[in-house]
């Protein structure tokens, strides 16, 4: 019987599962994700699962889901890129958050672009494009190309893409390949994010391929897209932005399979870095056709309507005066102190010295360490960044030591933050995982390091004039309560957004009065208004930390909670339970001379008759969809087509506005032969 191997590489854990279509889950295993060398964590998980079922020769498919791209966007990380904007107006960077997304990465404006009908608005300035590419290539890892109205005619994007390939050999992304949406700045943003993510996904896929070769597993490697469907790894490398919600999408598919629920429900996936929440109607995930929103960026990637919150077991506990506690959990992930001391025992002695010290220092209980190697394409380090990089060569270093020179402390902090943003360095600090170790809910790592970190936090509260906890356990209880509060807020906000289009976070005072009061235990104070909430949907919770927090969340929301078997590895199950799906959209638009223009992903074509144009559009869309599905690794491809003519009646006269033709090709992933 053919076996399927599912792998999910998350921000904290890498999961592996052996799955048989007739029998379900045969074996599963977890291992810590090793960002500095992904193959180590993957190997540990895969070897652990293969040791349980010695049938590696029977594996016919390997499928991978990952939250790494999602986490990279949420945490503001990525490789340096250059964005080439063809025919865009100068103010384009001030729209859709494009300027903030690009940060210090270069942007080049090039003459060219098209009109809404697909005609050239200006000739492409090939010389300027060549100069921009040669100027920025030595300092970037990839290029993104977005042309004005390129979705109506991609000619200029395709020309510049070929220039990048010929001159540099670097990865290059075109906006029209990712979406057919007309919103130019958001399309440019999506292309930029895609280019920035290519090295991340490339490292992961290469690591998995090396491991499969070592284990003599000769099977196709698939990757989960953000809509829950599968694509071959070579296709995913061209469009990594489509995997930004890969992990959450796989979790929805896996949760649906494992829970057996077929009604309306909310699926919550809580990991080390993020909490992802999606709504299912009639057992099917709701899709966000307007584009997935991740880390505050509105992309144009059609995906499961997943709401991502920077809240997980490894989220940073940090100061925030807007909260009643004076601190908040997340959104940035840090390495828990308990895990850091488990991996680097010398950290314990540093924490002991900090606790024993009479005075309190700003960076007590915080460390920095290298997260991944400095490779080609990561760009150059300036002098301060190089100094920090070399200081971390031997392992984690306390921030109080790293910033010991008070004259340069500010500049060293800024340099460290830049290294963190680029994913080269990761910080370590106190997290909910540490609180769970102190309270006995978790025992995987160093409980002593967690307790020392909690004692340092209690002392910091005193120095800031905050209400101090009597001991470390009391502080950790409050951390757990804060996670329950923020988790409940997330569930309620998603329910209101999906069902009623209401954003409760727009009015913080009202949220505190109604939602927070319903989620918190009464504190004995007399209140004018008592609030109780009831979530009228089942709550399916998966992920390693959910058993600690979500029974309380469900109780406060008076709803039914389902934590299914294998909940901690649901993403890996979802990775092998999906199908290959590829969709092609083609538009037909009338011109002023009654010509009908067909806008294809490959170019434009004109017709005089609507039925001829529609027939051609259906034929080409079907051909492209089937070809893409087969390239993505599908067999037994089934085609579905839709035609939607847009006709309005104005003063008793029918007016034709255009036609949309959609072809969808679906198939099961191709299995290796026995």
C-alpha positions in Angstrom: 0.0 0.0 0.0 1.4 3.4 -1.0 2.5 5.7 1.9 2.4 9.5 1.9 5.0 11.5 3.9 3.7 14.8 5.2 6.2 17.4 6.6 5.4 20.7 8.3 8.2 23.0 9.1 7.0 25.7 11.5 8.7 28.5 13.4 9.4 26.3 16.4 8.7 22.6 15.5 9.0 20.5 12.5 6.4 17.7 12.3 6.4 14.6 10.2 3.5 12.1 9.6 3.3 8.8 7.6 -0.2 8.6 6.1 -2.0 5.8 4.3 -5.2 6.8 2.4 -7.1 3.8 3.6 -5.9 3.8 7.2 -5.1 7.4 8.0 -2.2 8.4 10.3 0.2 5.5 10.8 3.0 7.3 12.7 3.9 10.9 13.6 6.9 12.7 15.2 8.0 16.2 16.2 11.4 17.8 16.3 12.7 21.4 16.9 13.0 23.5 13.8 16.6 24.4 13.2 16.6 27.7 11.2 20.4 27.9 11.0 20.3 24.6 9.1 16.8 23.4 8.2 17.8 20.0 7.2 18.8 19.1 10.8 15.3 19.6 12.2 13.7 18.0 9.1 16.0 15.0 9.4 15.2 14.5 13.1 11.5 14.5 12.5 11.6 12.3 9.4 14.0 9.8 11.0 11.8 9.6 14.1 8.7 8.8 12.1 10.5 6.3 9.8 11.8 4.5 12.9 8.2 3.8 13.9 7.2 2.4 10.5 10.1 1.0 8.6 8.6 1.3 5.1 10.6 4.1 3.5 10.5 2.1 0.2 6.7 2.4 0.1 6.7 6.2 0.2 5.2 7.4 -3.1 4.6 11.1 -2.3 6.2 13.7 0.0 4.3 16.9 0.7 5.4 19.9 2.6 3.6 22.7 4.4 5.3 25.6 6.1 4.7 28.7 8.2 8.2 30.0 7.5 7.1 32.4 4.8 4.2 33.6 6.9 6.4 34.1 9.9 9.0 36.0 7.8 6.4 38.5 6.7 4.9 38.8 10.2 8.3 39.4 11.7 9.4 41.7 8.9 12.2 39.5 7.6 13.4 38.7 4.1 16.2 38.9 1.7 17.2 42.2 0.0 15.5 42.7 -3.3 15.2 45.3 -6.1 11.7 46.4 -7.3 11.5 47.5 -10.9 8.3 49.6 -11.6 7.5 50.0 -15.3 5.3 53.0 -16.1 4.3 53.7 -12.5 3.7 57.2 -11.3 6.2 58.6 -8.8 3.7 58.6 -5.9 3.0 54.8 -6.3 5.3 54.0 -3.3 2.9 55.9 -1.0 0.0 53.5 -1.8 -0.8 50.1 -0.3 2.1 50.4 2.2 4.6 49.8 -0.6 7.2 52.2 0.7 7.1 50.7 4.2 7.3 47.2 2.7 10.4 48.0 0.7 12.2 49.6 3.6 15.8 50.3 2.5 15.6 48.0 -0.5 16.1 49.8 -3.9 13.2 50.8 -6.2 13.8 51.8 -9.9 11.2 53.6 -12.0 11.4 52.7 -15.7 9.5 54.3 -18.6 6.9 52.0 -20.2 3.7 50.3 -19.1 0.3 49.9 -20.8 -3.2 51.3 -20.7 -6.3 49.6 -19.4 -7.0 48.3 -23.0 -3.5 46.8 -23.3 -2.0 49.4 -25.5 1.5 50.9 -24.8 1.3 54.1 -22.7 5.0 54.6 -23.5 7.7 52.6 -25.1 9.8 50.4 -22.7 13.1 52.1 -21.8 15.3 49.0 -22.2 18.5 51.0 -21.5 17.2 52.3 -18.2 16.1 48.8 -17.2 19.5 47.3 -18.1 21.3 50.0 -16.0 19.1 49.5 -13.0 19.6 45.8 -13.1 23.4 46.0 -13.3 23.5 48.7 -10.6 21.5 46.8 -8.0 22.3 43.2 -8.8 25.5 42.9 -6.6 23.5 43.9 -3.5 20.3 42.0 -3.8 19.1 38.4 -3.8 16.2 38.7 -6.2 14.3 41.1 -8.5 10.6 41.9 -8.6 9.0 43.4 -11.8 5.6 45.1 -11.9 4.4 46.9 -15.0 1.5 49.4 -15.2 -1.6 47.4 -16.4 0.6 44.4 -17.1 -2.4 42.2 -16.3 -3.9 43.5 -19.5 -0.6 43.2 -21.5 2.5 41.5 -19.9 4.8 42.3 -22.7 7.0 44.8 -20.9 7.2 42.7 -17.7 8.3 39.7 -19.8 11.0 41.7 -21.6 12.5 43.0 -18.3 12.3 39.5 -16.7 14.4 38.1 -19.5 16.9 41.0 -19.1 17.3 40.1 -15.4 17.8 36.5 -16.3 20.3 37.2 -19.0 22.3 39.8 -17.0 22.3 38.3 -13.5 20.8 34.8 -13.3 19.1 35.9 -10.1 15.5 34.9 -9.3 12.9 37.3 -10.8 9.1 37.7 -10.1 6.6 39.3 -12.5 3.4 40.8 -11.0 1.1 39.5 -13.8 2.0 35.9 -12.9 0.7 36.2 -9.4 -2.7 38.0 -9.9 -5.0 39.4 -12.5 -6.1 42.2 -10.2 -5.8 45.7 -11.6 -4.7 47.4 -8.3 -1.2 48.3 -9.4 0.5 49.2 -6.0 -0.9 46.0 -4.3 0.3 43.9 -7.3 3.8 45.5 -6.9 3.7 44.7 -3.2 2.8 41.1 -3.9 5.6 40.8 -6.4 8.1 42.3 -4.0 7.0 40.0 -1.2 7.3 37.0 -3.6 10.8 38.0 -4.6 11.9 38.5 -1.0 10.6 35.0 0.0 12.4 33.0 -2.8 15.6 32.4 -0.8 13.6 31.3 2.2 11.6 28.7 0.4 14.6 27.7 -1.7 16.6 26.8 1.5 13.7 24.7 2.8 13.1 22.8 -0.5 16.8 22.1 -1.0 17.0 20.8 2.6 14.1 18.4 2.0 15.4 17.2 -1.3 18.8 16.5 0.3 17.2 14.5 3.0 15.0 12.5 0.6 18.1 11.6 -1.4 19.9 10.5 1.8 17.0 8.2 2.7 16.6 6.9 -0.9 13.1 8.2 -1.1 12.3 8.6 -4.8 9.0 10.4 -4.7 7.6 13.7 -6.0 8.0 16.6 -3.6 4.8 18.8 -3.3 4.2 22.1 -1.4 0.9 23.3 0.1 -0.4 26.6 -1.3 -2.3 29.2 0.7 -5.6 27.9 -0.6 -4.9 24.4 0.6 -4.1 22.9 -2.8 -0.7 21.3 -3.8 1.9 22.2 -6.3 5.2 20.6 -7.3 8.2 22.1 -5.5 9.7 23.5 -8.7 6.5 25.5 -9.3 6.5 26.7 -5.7 10.0 28.1 -6.1 8.7 30.4 -8.8 5.8 31.7 -6.7 6.7 31.3 -3.1 4.3 34.1 -2.1 1.5 31.7 -2.8 2.7 29.7 0.2 2.5 32.5 2.7 -0.4 30.8 4.3 0.7 27.3 3.5 0.8 26.2 7.1 -2.5 27.7 8.1 -4.2 26.3 4.9 -2.8 22.8 5.6 -4.0 23.1 9.2 -7.5 23.8 8.0 -7.4 20.8 5.7 -5.9 18.7 8.5 -8.3 19.9 11.2 -11.3 19.2 8.9 -10.0 15.6 8.3 -9.0 14.8 11.9 -12.1 16.3 13.6 -14.7 14.8 11.3 -16.7 18.0 11.7 -18.8 18.8 8.6 -20.7 21.9 9.9 -19.8 25.5 10.3 -16.8 26.0 12.6 -13.8 28.1 13.5 -10.4 26.4 13.2 -7.7 27.8 15.4 -4.1 26.7 14.8 -1.7 28.0 17.6 2.0 27.4 17.0 5.1 28.9 18.4 5.0 32.1 16.4 1.4 32.8 15.3 -2.2 32.0 15.9 -4.1 31.4 12.6 -7.9 31.3 12.6 -10.2 30.4 9.7 -13.9 29.9 9.3 -15.4 26.8 7.6 -18.9 26.9 6.1 -20.5 23.5 5.4 -17.2 21.9 6.0 -15.4 24.0 3.4 -12.9 26.8 4.1 -13.9 30.3 3.2 -11.6 31.7 0.6 -10.4 35.3 0.6 -10.7 36.2 -3.1 -9.6 39.8 -2.5 -6.2 38.7 -1.3 -4.7 37.3 1.9 -3.6 39.8 4.6 -0.5 38.8 6.6 1.4 40.9 9.0 -0.5 44.0 8.1 0.2 43.7 4.3 -2.7 43.2 2.0 -1.5 40.9 -0.8 -3.2 39.7 -3.9 -2.8 36.0 -3.1 -6.1 34.1 -3.2 -6.0 31.9 -0.2 -8.0 30.5 2.7 -9.4 33.4 4.6 -7.0 33.0 7.5 -6.6 35.7 10.1 -3.0 35.6 11.4 -2.1 37.0 14.8 1.4 37.3 16.2 0.6 35.2 19.2 2.1 31.8 20.0 3.9 29.8 22.7 7.2 31.6 21.8 5.8 35.1 21.5 7.9 37.8 23.3 6.5 39.2 26.5 7.2 42.9 26.2 6.4 46.2 27.7 3.3 48.0 26.3 1.7 50.9 28.2 -1.6 50.5 26.3 -2.3 47.3 28.2 -3.6 47.3 31.8 -0.8 45.0 32.8 1.8 47.4 31.3 2.9 44.5 29.1 1.7 42.4 26.2 2.5 39.1 24.5 3.7 39.2 20.9 3.8 39.8 18.0 7.5 39.0 17.6 8.7 35.5 18.2 11.8 35.0 20.3 13.6 31.9 21.5 12.2 30.9 24.9 14.8 31.2 27.7 14.0 27.6 28.7 14.8 26.4 25.2 17.9 28.5 24.9 19.3 27.1 28.1 18.3 23.6 27.0 20.4 24.0 23.9 23.2 26.2 25.4 23.6 25.2 29.1 26.1 28.1 29.7 23.1 30.5 29.5 21.9 29.3 32.9 25.0 30.7 34.6 24.5 34.1 33.0 20.9 34.2 34.2 22.0 33.2 37.7 24.5 36.1 37.8 21.8 38.5 36.6 19.4 37.4 39.3 22.0 37.5 42.0 23.1 41.1 41.1 21.7 43.8 43.4 20.8 46.2 40.6 18.5 45.7 37.7 19.7 46.4 34.1 17.5 47.1 31.0 18.4 44.0 29.0 18.5 41.4 31.8 17.0 38.1 30.6 17.6 38.8 26.9 20.0 37.2 24.5 21.0 37.3 20.8 22.2 34.4 18.7 22.7 33.6 15.1 19.7 32.1 13.3 21.0 31.1 10.0 24.3 31.3 8.1 25.4 34.4 6.2 25.1 33.2 2.5 25.4 34.8 -0.9 22.4 36.9 -1.6 22.0 38.1 2.0 23.8 41.4 1.1 26.8 43.0 2.8 27.1 43.8 6.5 28.2 47.2 7.7 30.9 47.6 10.3 28.6 47.5 13.4 26.6 44.6 11.9 29.8 42.7 11.3 31.0 43.3 14.8 27.8 41.9 16.3 27.9 38.9 13.8 31.4 38.0 14.9 30.5 38.4 18.6 27.8 35.8 18.2 30.1 33.3 16.5 30.4 31.2 19.6 26.8 31.0 20.5 24.2 33.2 22.3 25.4 36.4 24.0 23.5 38.4 26.7 22.3 41.8 25.3 23.6 43.5 28.5 27.1 42.3 27.4 26.6 43.1 23.7 25.6 46.7 24.6 28.1 47.1 27.4 29.7 50.2 25.7 27.2 52.8 26.7 28.5 55.3 24.2 27.6 53.0 21.3 24.7 51.1 22.8 22.1 52.9 20.8 23.8 52.2 17.5 24.6 48.6 18.4 20.9 48.1 19.2 19.9 49.5 15.8 22.4 47.2 14.0 21.1 44.2 16.0 17.5 45.0 14.9 18.6 45.2 11.3 20.1 41.7 11.6 16.9 40.4 13.2 14.8 41.9 10.4 16.9 40.1 7.8 16.5 36.8 9.6 20.2 36.4 10.4 19.9 36.9 14.1 17.2 36.0 16.6 16.6 37.3 20.1 15.8 35.3 23.1 13.6 36.4 26.0 10.7 35.4 28.3 7.7 33.8 26.6 4.4 31.9 27.4 6.4 28.7 26.9 8.6 29.7 29.8 5.6 30.5 31.9 4.2 27.1 31.1 7.5 25.5 32.3 7.4 27.4 35.6 3.8 26.4 36.2 4.4 22.7 35.3 2.3 22.7 32.1 5.3 21.9 30.0 8.5 20.1 30.9 10.4 19.8 27.6 13.2 22.3 28.3 15.0 24.0 31.3 12.5 25.0 34.0 15.2 26.7 36.0 16.0 29.1 33.1 12.3 29.9 32.8 12.0 30.6 36.6 15.1 32.8 36.5 13.6 34.8 33.6 10.3 35.2 35.5 12.2 36.5 38.6 14.0 39.1 36.4 10.6 40.2 35.0 9.2 40.6 38.5 12.1 42.8 39.3 11.7 44.9 36.1 8.1 45.5 37.2 9.3 47.0 40.4 11.8 49.2 38.7 9.1 50.5 36.3 6.8 51.3 39.1 4.4 48.6 38.1 2.3 46.5 40.5 4.8 43.8 41.3 3.9 40.1 41.5 4.8 38.4 44.8 6.7 35.6 43.1 7.6 34.1 39.7 4.6 31.8 39.8 2.1 34.7 40.2 3.7 36.5 37.3 3.5 33.4 35.1 -0.2 33.0 36.0 -0.7 36.5 34.7 1.2 35.7 31.5 -1.1 32.7 30.9 -4.2 34.8 31.6 -2.9 37.4 29.1 -2.5 34.7 26.4 -6.1 33.5 27.1 -7.3 37.1 26.8 -5.5 37.8 23.6 -6.6 34.4 22.2 -10.2 35.1 23.0 -9.9 38.6 21.4 -8.6 36.9 18.3 -11.5 34.4 18.1 -14.2 37.0 18.7 -12.6 39.5 16.2 -12.5 36.8 13.4 -16.1 35.7 14.1 -17.4 39.3 13.9 -15.2 40.1 10.8 -16.3 37.1 8.9 -20.0 37.1 9.9 -20.7 40.8 10.1 -17.8 42.7 8.6 -17.1 44.4 11.9 -13.5 45.3 13.0 -13.6 45.4 16.8 -10.1 46.6 17.1 -11.0 50.0 15.7 -12.5 50.9 19.0 -10.2 49.8 21.8 -12.3 51.3 24.6 -15.4 49.4 23.4 -13.4 46.2 23.0 -12.1 46.4 26.6 -15.6 47.1 27.9 -17.4 44.3 26.1 -15.0 41.6 24.9 -12.2 41.8 27.5 -14.7 41.9 30.3 -16.4 38.7 29.0 -13.0 37.0 28.7 -11.6 37.9 32.1 -12.7 36.6 35.5 -14.6 39.1 37.6 -12.1 41.0 39.9 -14.7 41.7 42.6 -15.3 45.3 41.6 -18.8 46.5 41.2 -19.7 47.0 37.5 -22.5 48.8 35.8 -22.6 46.3 33.0 -22.0 42.6 33.0 -21.0 41.0 29.7 -21.3 37.4 28.5 -20.5 36.1 25.0 -21.6 32.9 23.3 -19.9 31.7 20.2 -22.5 29.9 18.2 -20.0 27.8 16.2 -17.8 24.9 17.2 -14.2 25.7 18.0 -11.7 23.2 16.6 -8.3 23.9 18.0 -5.0 22.3 16.8 -1.3 23.0 17.6 0.9 22.1 20.5 -0.1 24.9 22.9 -3.9 24.8 22.5 -4.6 22.2 25.3 -3.1 24.8 27.7 -5.2 27.8 26.7 -8.2 26.9 24.6 -10.3 25.0 27.2 -10.5 28.3 29.1 -11.1 30.3 26.0 -14.0 28.0 24.9 -15.4 28.1 28.5 -15.4 31.9 28.5 -17.1 32.0 25.1 -19.6 29.2 26.0 -19.0 27.1 23.0 -18.1 23.5 22.2 -14.4 22.8 21.9 -12.9 20.0 19.8 -9.2 19.2 20.1 -9.0 16.2 17.7 -6.5 13.3 17.9 -3.1 14.1 16.4 -4.0 17.8 16.9 -0.4 18.7 17.3 0.6 17.5 13.9 -2.6 18.5 11.9 -0.6 20.6 9.5 1.5 17.6 8.4 -1.7 15.6 7.9 -3.2 18.5 5.8 -0.1 18.5 3.7 -0.9 15.1 2.2 -4.7 15.4 2.2 -5.0 18.1 -0.6 -5.3 18.1 -4.4 -3.7 20.0 -7.2 -5.8 23.0 -8.3 -4.9 25.5 -10.9 -7.1 28.4 -12.1 -6.8 30.6 -15.1 -8.9 33.8 -15.6 -9.3 35.4 -19.0 -11.0 38.8 -19.7 -12.8 39.9 -22.8 -13.2 43.7 -23.1 -14.9 45.7 -25.9 -12.9 48.5 -27.5 -14.3 51.8 -28.9 -14.4 50.4 -32.5 -16.5 47.4 -31.4 -13.4 45.2 -31.5 -13.3 42.6 -28.7 -10.0 42.2 -27.0 -9.0 38.9 -25.2 -6.6 39.6 -22.4 -4.5 36.4 -21.8 -1.7 35.8 -19.4 0.5 35.4 -22.4 -0.6 38.5 -24.3 -3.6 40.0 -26.2 -5.7 39.0 -29.2 -8.5 40.8 -31.0 -11.8 39.5 -32.4 -14.8 41.0 -34.2 -17.4 38.5 -32.9 -18.2 37.8 -29.2 -18.8 34.1 -29.6 -15.5 33.6 -31.5 -13.7 35.6 -28.8 -15.4 33.6 -26.0 -14.7 30.3 -27.7 -11.0 31.2 -28.1 -10.9 32.4 -24.4 -12.4 29.2 -23.1 -10.1 27.1 -25.2 -6.9 29.0 -24.2 -7.9 29.2 -20.5 -8.6 25.4 -20.5 -5.4 24.7 -22.2 -3.3 26.9 -19.8 -5.1 25.6 -16.7 -4.6 21.9 -17.7 -0.9 22.6 -18.6 -0.3 24.4 -15.3 -2.0 21.6 -13.3 0.1 18.9 -15.0 3.3 21.0 -14.5 2.2 21.4 -10.8 2.2 17.6 -10.5 -1.4 16.5 -11.2 -2.8 13.4 -12.8 -6.3 12.5 -13.9 -7.0 16.2 -14.5 -10.6 17.3 -14.5 -11.6 20.7 -16.1 -14.4 23.0 -15.1 -15.1 26.2 -17.0 -17.3 29.2 -16.3 -18.3 32.1 -18.5 -19.8 35.3 -17.1 -21.1 38.0 -19.5 -21.4 41.4 -17.9 -24.4 43.1 -19.5 -26.4 46.0 -18.0 -29.6 47.7 -19.2 -29.4 51.4 -19.6 -32.6 53.3 -20.7 -34.0 50.1 -22.1 -30.9 49.2 -24.1 -28.6 46.3 -23.2 -24.9 47.4 -23.0 -22.2 44.8 -23.1 -19.3 45.5 -20.6 -17.2 42.4 -20.9 -16.8 38.7 -20.2 -14.8 36.8 -17.6 -13.8 33.2 -18.5 -12.5 31.0 -15.7 -11.0 27.5 -16.2 -10.2 25.4 -13.2 -8.1 22.2 -13.5 -8.1 19.7 -10.6 -6.3 16.5 -10.1 -4.6 14.2 -7.5 -0.9 14.6 -7.1 1.1 12.1 -9.1 2.6 9.3 -7.1 5.9 7.7 -7.7 5.7 4.2 -9.3 6.4 1.2 -7.1 
